[in-house]
């Protein structure tokens, strides 16, 4: 890990994330939404909102996964980040979260609940530091890591990108 990445990870007290990269939860609302209001797909109450820092290096990727909530990505520093999304309609899109608006990058991106998504750093030998806000708040019970063969069976036309971004 290069010195700048190490400084960010240590300075923000980040930990390894199960999908790849590093993270630090920065906010978890005190208020909660009762499970009965959330619907049957949730297993318990959820905080109104949660937020994390997320750092990914070009030596790694965030594997395809999905959650039961909308997730908002915010760009902070480093290389632009590709966010790969298989939408609820079965279509694939690659978004670029960054600050070069003239090149089609966006500083903020919403990934809708239930979509499969992954991320990778655009530039070689670099990193992306972003924030992710989830509402209702994130809970690992709402997280599903894709199984490569099953996801390819469901979306065979995306075999190449699924293979590249699953473990």
Phi, psi and omega per residue, in radians:
X1 nan 2.274 -3.125
X2 -1.269 2.890 -3.013
X3 -1.065 -0.695 -3.121
X4 -1.144 -0.773 3.121
X5 -1.100 -0.790 3.125
X6 -1.038 -0.710 3.133
X7 -1.115 -0.730 3.123
X8 -1.151 -0.847 -3.117
X9 -1.035 -0.802 -3.141
X10 -1.253 -0.760 -3.095
X11 -1.107 -0.563 3.131
X12 -1.729 0.110 3.124
X13 0.932 0.845 -3.089
X14 -1.480 2.677 3.111
X15 -2.127 2.759 3.068
X16 -1.047 2.433 3.118
X17 -1.743 2.460 -3.109
X18 -1.047 -0.431 -3.127
X19 -1.613 -0.017 -3.094
X20 2.029 2.609 3.130
X21 1.480 -2.796 -3.108
X22 -2.304 2.673 3.123
X23 -2.592 2.834 3.023
X24 -2.579 2.106 3.051
X25 -1.226 2.248 -3.108
X26 -1.934 -0.290 -3.097
X27 -2.713 2.389 2.996
X28 -2.508 1.973 -3.080
X29 -1.030 2.625 3.107
X30 -1.311 -0.596 -3.126
X31 -1.296 2.643 3.136
X32 -2.239 2.720 3.060
X33 -1.802 2.175 -3.130
X34 -1.124 2.512 3.137
X35 -0.923 -0.687 -3.102
X36 -1.036 -0.522 3.141
X37 -1.439 -0.523 -3.054
X38 -1.280 -0.570 -3.096
X39 1.953 2.970 -3.023
X40 -1.167 -0.397 -3.101
X41 -1.257 -0.264 3.130
X42 -1.705 2.532 -3.061
X43 -1.705 -0.062 -3.123
X44 -3.012 -3.057 3.084
X45 -1.117 2.706 3.077
X46 -2.326 2.528 3.022
X47 -1.094 2.726 3.116
X48 -0.985 -0.732 -2.999
X49 -2.775 2.631 3.001
X50 -2.379 2.766 3.091
X51 -2.520 2.564 3.088
X52 -2.378 2.760 2.768
X53 -1.520 2.522 3.094
X54 -2.414 2.191 3.129
X55 -2.094 2.250 3.124
X56 -2.203 2.440 3.079
X57 -1.836 2.825 3.126
X58 -1.207 -0.232 3.088
X59 -1.418 -0.034 -3.055
X60 -2.470 -3.114 3.042
X61 -2.646 2.802 3.010
X62 -1.660 2.024 -3.020
X63 -1.197 2.686 3.089
X64 -0.939 2.299 3.107
X65 -2.732 3.002 3.017
X66 -2.518 2.746 3.063
X67 -2.307 2.952 -3.046
X68 -1.546 0.019 -3.084
X69 -2.127 2.863 2.953
X70 -1.237 2.541 3.098
X71 -2.245 2.236 3.140
X72 -1.842 2.190 3.126
X73 -1.732 2.395 -3.138
X74 -2.228 2.233 -3.140
X75 -1.453 2.389 3.103
X76 -2.097 -0.875 -2.962
X77 -2.817 2.774 3.046
X78 1.553 -2.674 3.134
X79 -1.239 2.620 2.943
X80 -0.996 2.727 -3.100
X81 -2.044 2.272 2.999
X82 -1.460 2.310 3.000
X83 -2.040 2.046 -3.082
X84 -1.704 2.151 -3.039
X85 -2.237 2.240 2.921
X86 -1.776 1.894 -3.020
X87 -1.283 2.991 -3.137
X88 -1.108 -0.387 3.097
X89 -1.498 -0.011 3.127
X90 1.537 0.005 3.116
X91 -1.487 2.646 3.126
X92 -1.871 2.383 3.044
X93 -2.371 2.471 2.985
X94 -1.964 2.058 3.121
X95 -1.786 2.671 3.072
X96 -2.061 1.998 3.137
X97 -1.659 2.024 -3.100
X98 -3.073 -2.916 -3.031
X99 -1.926 -0.014 -3.139
X100 -1.547 1.414 -3.054
X101 -1.089 -0.600 3.103
X102 -1.064 -0.436 3.132
X103 -1.717 0.225 3.083
X104 1.507 0.127 3.093
X105 -1.350 2.648 3.101
X106 -2.160 2.405 3.135
X107 -1.351 -0.191 -3.126
X108 -2.541 2.468 -3.120
X109 -2.501 2.409 3.059
X110 -1.845 2.214 2.990
X111 -1.827 2.098 -3.068
X112 -1.220 2.617 3.103
X113 -0.907 2.413 3.049
X114 1.493 -0.113 3.099
X115 -1.423 2.509 2.977
X116 -1.358 2.345 3.103
X117 -2.620 2.698 3.137
X118 -2.511 2.945 3.074
X119 -2.530 2.705 3.129
X120 -2.615 2.615 -3.128
X121 -1.335 2.322 -3.086
X122 -1.166 -0.822 -3.028
X123 -1.659 2.511 3.072
X124 -1.178 2.695 3.085
X125 0.889 0.797 -3.096
X126 -2.517 -2.944 3.121
X127 -2.587 2.853 2.993
X128 -2.228 2.262 3.028
X129 -1.944 2.076 -3.113
X130 -2.308 3.007 2.991
X131 -2.094 2.626 3.094
X132 -2.269 2.210 3.117
X133 -2.010 2.284 -3.067
X134 -2.183 2.337 3.101
X135 -2.531 2.292 -0.178
X136 -0.927 2.778 -3.006
X137 -0.925 2.590 -3.113
X138 -1.179 2.491 3.019
X139 -2.530 2.349 -3.105
X140 -1.045 -0.319 3.040
X141 -1.160 -0.305 -3.122
X142 -1.697 0.043 -3.027
X143 -1.755 2.260 3.080
X144 -2.264 2.027 3.081
X145 -1.433 2.297 -3.092
X146 -1.157 2.505 2.972
X147 -1.726 2.115 -2.978
X148 -0.867 -0.950 -3.065
X149 -1.085 -0.715 -3.132
X150 -1.161 -0.715 -3.128
X151 -1.199 -0.648 3.086
X152 -1.166 -0.681 3.077
X153 -1.042 -0.705 -3.118
X154 -1.299 -0.586 -3.081
X155 -2.339 1.177 -3.041
X156 -1.066 -0.497 -3.114
X157 -1.250 -0.195 3.105
X158 -1.887 0.404 -3.069
X159 -0.917 -0.758 -3.067
X160 -1.098 -0.856 -3.113
X161 -1.254 -0.623 3.091
X162 -1.120 -0.767 3.114
X163 -1.070 -0.728 -3.111
X164 -1.188 -0.524 -3.009
X165 -2.080 0.576 2.967
X166 -2.305 2.853 3.138
X167 -2.008 nan nan
